[in-house]
C-alpha cells in the first residue's frame, strides 16, 4: 500500500529563522530519507526522468537509497548532475520531476528534490567523491561565466578530457548561485564552494576577476590563448526597471544589486565593509523567486516588508514553497497592485510608492490574464527602500566586442537548442540565451552545449 503523503521536512521555526541567515530547511535524516524512498513505485516508464532537464535516473537513485547503498545513489546522480546539493535545494521540482510523478495524480508526489539533497549531503559528510581527473585529449575550451550553465558544461567537457578554464567576472565563482540566492536558501561555503571544489578536482581551472570583452576578448581567447572552443554562460544580470516617475530617487535599487551586496559581499554581517541600507520599511516590486529572496533578506535585516505584485497569488511565478515561507515569516503581500510613481522628499530619498489597484482581464502572450488598471484606485505605500525585482536582460558587452556573434533585442546570444551560435567554435546556453530561467534549465543547456562542443572538436 502506497503511503499517500510525503515525509515532512524539518526546518527552523519562522520566529527563529527571521533573526538569522542560517538555512531554513534541515532536510531529511537517514530514516526519513529511507521512508520517503519507500513511497516510490519504481515506474517502468518514469515520467520524472523526462521531467528533469538533465535526465537524472531518479527511480534508480531512489532504489539505491532504499537499499542503503548511498555511494551508488551518489554515483547515479553524478552521471547527470554536477550540482546535486544545489539542485536539491533550489530547483522548482514541483513543476519538473515531481510535477511529472505518477503518484501526484492521486497522492502527493515523491519528494525527489529532498532525496537528491540528502544523497549529496551524505556524500560530502562521508567524503565520498565522484570527481575523477581523466586522461587529457589535447583540446582547450574556455567557459565564460561560472554560473550553473558554465559549471555543467565544464563538468562534461572535463570528463571527456578537455583542458577547461572558466573565466568569472566577479571575485568568487558560482554566478547567480553565489550572488543571487540568499544564504538561508543556499549556504555558500557548505554547499556552493564544496560542489565547485569537486569540479576543480577534475582539473577545471577557474580564473576570477576576468571580464571577457574587457580584460580579454573572445577573439583573443582563440588567437592568443590557444583555445579551440568557447562557451558563453554569462547569464542575465542586467536588471529591468519600471520606467516610472521618481525611479531615480535614492533608496530605489534593483534586486540584483541588493542581493549581490548581501550575498557576495556579506553585507548582512556587521563586520562587512559593504553596508546595506533597508531603513524601517521596504517595498519589493515583483512576484518571482528573486522578489521573494529580496523580501526575505530585507526582513532578516530588520525591515517591515511589503511585496507589491500586479496579479494574484495564483499567477505568481515564484515557487509555492518560497511564497509560503515568506508569509510565515511576516512578509505582507499587496496583490493586484501596480506602482505608477516613486514618491520622494526634497533630499532626494524615496518615501513611498504610488500604486493603483488592478483587475485581471484576458490572457496575454504568457497565458496569464492581463492586469488592467481600476480607475480611481490610487493609493500610497510608505517605504524607505524600494527594491525592483522585475526580471533581467543580458549584458551587451560580449555582443559589442565579438564580431559576427548574433545577438537578440534583449542583448542575449542567439543560439539553437544545442548551443550553436553564428560564430564557429563559439557556443552558448542558459539565461544568456533564454532570458532568466531556473538553475536546472541552465544546467541542461550547458550539458547540451558540451555535447555540441565535443562533436565540433571531433572527440
N, C-alpha and C positions, 0 to 999 in steps of 0.2 A: 504494500500500500504506500503510495507516494505521499510524503509529508507536504501538505498544501502550502504552508507558509515557510518562507526562508528563515534561516537562523538570524536573529537580530544582531546588529553590530554595536558593540560598546563604544562609548565616547565620553568626552568631557561634558559635564553639566553646563547648560547655557550660561548660568550666572557666573560660573567659574571661568569659562573659556573667553568671555569678553574682556577679561582682565589680563590676558596673556596672548602670546603668538605661538603657543605650542599646538601641535597637531590636534585637530578636533576629534577625528576618528581613531580609535585604538586598533581597529582591525580585528581579525579572528585570532584566537589562540588555537592550539593544535586540535583539541577536542571539538571546538566549534567548526573548524575547517573540515574535519572528517564528517561531522554530522551534516553540514551543508553539502559536501561532495556526495553523500549517500542519496541525496534527492535527485541526482542526475540519472535519467533513464537510459543513457547511452544510445541515443538515436542512431539508426543505421545511415540515415542521410541528415546529418546535423545541420540545421539551419543556422545555428550560432556561428559556425565557421564561415559560412557565406556572409553573415552579417558583420564579421570582423574585417576591417580594412587591410590587415596584414595576414589574415587567414591562419591565425593560431589554431592548432589542433586541440580545440577546447575539451571535447569529451575524453580525449586521450590523457591530457594532463590531469583532468579531474579524477579519472580512474587511478592514476598513479598516486594521487593524494589519498584516495580511499584505501589503496593497497599499502600505504605507509612508505612509499618509495619517493621521498621528496627530491632526491637527486635526479631521478628520472623525470619528475614533473618539471623541474627547473630546466633540464636539458631540452625537453619538448617545447617549452615556451621559447627558449633562447634560439631555437631554429628559425623562428619567425619574428621575434621581437627583441630588440636590443635594450628596451627600456621598460621592463615589466613592472618594476616597483613604481615607476612614474605613471604608466598607463593604468595600473590597478587603482590608482588614486584619483586621477583627473579625467579619464576618458568618459564620455557620455554613454556608458554601456546600455542604459535604458532605451536608447534609440538605435543601438547597433547589435552586439551579440545577444544581450539579454532581451532586447526588444524582439529578437527573432526566435527566442527559446520556445519550444513547443509547449512547455509547462505553463507558459504565460497565458495560454488560451483559457484555461480553466482555473489555474492556481497562480501563485507568484513564481516568476522565472528564477532559475538558478542565479545566485549571487556571484556571477563569473568574475567581475572586477575584484571583489573582495578576496576570492580564492587566488586570483593571479597575484594580488598584493601579498597574500600570505606566503605563497611559494617564493616570491622574490625576497621578501624579508627573511625567510628561513635561510635562503642561500647566503645572504650577507652575514647573518648571525652565526652560521656554521662554516663560514669561509669556503663555501663551495662556489667555484668559478668555472664558467664555461668558456672563458676567454682563452683562445689558443693563438699563438703567433704563427701564421702559415709560412710556407716557402715563398719567397719573393718571385714575382713573374716579370719584373723589369719595367713595369708601367707605373707612371706617376699621375696621380689625379689630385686636383685641387678642389676643395669644398669651400664655398663661400657662405659662411653662416653656420653657427654651431647649435641651432635650434633642432627640434625633432626631425625635420626633413633631412638636414645635413648629417645628423648623427646616425640616422637609419641608413642613409646612402653610404656613409663612411664604413659602417659595420659590414655591409655586404661586399663592398669593394675590398676591404681589408681581409675578409675571409677568403677572397679569391686570390690574394697575394699581391694586390696593388700597394704601392707606396702612397699612402694617403696623408695629405696635410689639410687641416681645417683652419681657415682664416676667420677670426672673430673680431668684430669692430670694438666691442667693449672689453673691459679688463678681466672678465670672468666668462668662461664658456657656458653654454646652456641656452642662450637666446631667451625666448619667452618663458621657458621653464625656470629661469633664474630671475628675470626682471619683471615678469608679468603675473606670476601666480604666487599668492601670499604664502608665507611660511606655515601658517596654520592649515593650509591645504596640501602643501608640498614642501616638506623640510629640505632645505638646500644641501647642507653638509651630509646629513644622514642618508639622503636618497639621490639627489641630482648629482652631487660630486662623486658619490660612490659609483653610480652607473656610468658616468663619463670616464671614471678611472678604469672600469672594466674594458672600455673601448681602447684606452691608451695601452693597456696590457697587450692588446693585439698589434701594437706597433703604430697606431694612428698618432700623428703629431698634431698639436694644437698651438697656433700662434695667435695670441690675443693682441689687442690694440692695433689691428691692421684693418684699415678701411679700404677695401678693394674699390678702385675708382678714384682714390686719392693717394694712399700710400703706394699702391701698385695697381696697374690696370690689368684687365683680363688678357689683353694682347701681350703685355709683359710677362704674364704667367706662362704663356706659351713660348714666347720668343727668347726670353732671358732666363726664366726659371726652369724651362725644360719639361713643363707638364704636358701630358698627352691628351688630357681631357679636363673639363671644368664643370662642376655642378653648382648652380646658383640656388641657395636655400635661405635667402636673406629675410624671408617672412614679410609681413606687412606691419610696419611700425610707425607709419606716418598718420597721426590722428586726424579724424574729421571733427569739424566744429559745427555749431548751429547756424552761424552766419546771421545772428540777430543783433539788434542794437545793444550796446553795453558789454559785448563779449570781451572787450579788451581791458575791462576793469581788473585791477589786482585781486587775486583770490579766485579767478577763473582759471582752471587748469585742466589739461587732458588727463584721462585716467592713466594713459601711458606714462606721463611724467610723474604722476602721483605714486603709482605702483613701483616705478623704477627707483624713485628716491627711497621708498620704504623697503623694497626687497633687495635690490642690488647694492644699495648704499647704506643699508641697515639704519635708515633714519628713524625707525621706530625705537631704536636704542638710545637712551640718554647719553651714551658715550660716543655716538656717531658725530662726525664732523659735518654731516649733511642734514641739517634740521628740516623738519616738515611741519607746516602750519595747518591746523584744522579749525582753530577757533572753537566756539561753543556749538555752532550749528553747521552741518554740512548737508548740501543737497547734491545728489548724484542723478544725472540725467541719462537714462538708458535702461534696458531690460535684459541685457545679456550677461554671460558669466563674468565679463570684465567689470560690469557695473556692480554685480554682487560682490566681487573681490574688493573693489574700491570702497563700497559701502561698509563692508565688514571690517576692513582695515581702519577706516576713519572711526568706526565705533570703538575699536580697541585703542585708538589714540585719544579717546576721551570725549568725542563729539556726540551730539544728538544727530541722528542721520535720517534723512528722508530720501527715498528713491522716487523719481518722477518718470512715469512711462506713459506713452500716449495711447496704448491699447490696454486690454485687460490681462489679468494674470495668465489666462489660458493661452494667449498669444506670445507670452514672454519667451524669448529664445534661451534663457538661462536654464540650467539643469534644475529639475524639480527639487533635488536634494539641496542645492545651493540656496534656492528661494526659501525653502523650509528652514534651513539653518539661520538665514538672515532674519526671518520672522521670529524664530525662537530667541535670538539674541537682542531683539528690540528695534530692528530697523523698521521705520514707518514707510508704507507704500502709498503714494498718491497716484492711483491708476486713472486711465482715461484723462490724462492731463498733459499739456504740452507747453513748454516755455516759449514766449514770444519776445521777451526782452530781459536783459540783466539789469537789475537796479543797483545803483551805487551812490556813494557820498561825494562830497566836494574834495576829499583827499584821494579819490581815485580807487577806493576799495569797494568790492561788492557788498551789498547789503541784503540782496534777495533776488528772487526770480519772479517776474510777472508771468503767470500761466493762464491758459484758457482750458475749459472743460471740452472733452471730445466725446463723440459717439461713433460707433462703428457702422461704416457703410458697406458698399460692395467690395468683394475681394480684389486685391491688386495683383501685380505680377508674381509676388511671392506666395500667393494663395491665401494670405491673411486678409481679413476685412480691413479696408482702408479707413483710418480715423478721420472724422470730419468735425470741424470746429462747431461748438454750440454757441450761437450768437448771444452776446451779452453775459458771458460766463466768466469774465476775467477775475482772477484773484491773485494774491501775492503769497509767496513762501519766503519768510525771512531766512537768511543764511550768511555766514561769514566766509564760506568757501563753496564754490560750485564746481563739481567735477563732471566733465563731459565724457561720457562713455558711449559713443555712437558708432563705433567701428573704426577701421583704419584702411589706408591705402598703402601701396609700396613706395619706398623712397626712389625718386627718379634718377639717382646718381649713376647706377650701372648703365641705364639706357643712354645717358648723355655721354658716357665715356667708352662705350663699346660699339664701334661702327658695325652696322649690319645686324644688330640684335633688335628684333622687332618687339615693340612694347605696346601695351593696350592703353586705353584712355585713363586708366587708374594707376598708371606707372608700373603695372605688373608686366612680367615677362610673358610673351606669347609662347606657349609650348603645348605639344599634344599630350595625350594621356600617358604616353611613355617617356615624357620629359624632353623630347627633341625640340630644339629651338631653331631659329632661322640661321644660326651660326653653326657650321660643322664643328663638332667637338665640344660644343657648349650645351649643357643640359640644365633643366630647371624643374623645380617641383615644390609643392607646399603652398603656403599663403602667398608667396611672391607671384604665383601663377593664378591661383583660385580666388584670392582675397582671404580675409580672416576666416579660419575654419577651426578644426579641432587638432589636438596633438596627434591622435592616431591616424587621421586622414593625411596629415603632413608626412608621417612616417611611411604610410602606404605609398605616397607619391615618391618619397626618397628611395624606396625599395624598387619601384618600377624604373626609376631613372638609373639606378645602379645596374639593373639588368640590361638596359639600353647601352650604358657606357661599356659594359663588358663585351657586348656584341660589337660595338664600334671599335673597341681595342682588339677584337678578334681573340678573346680569351674564353 
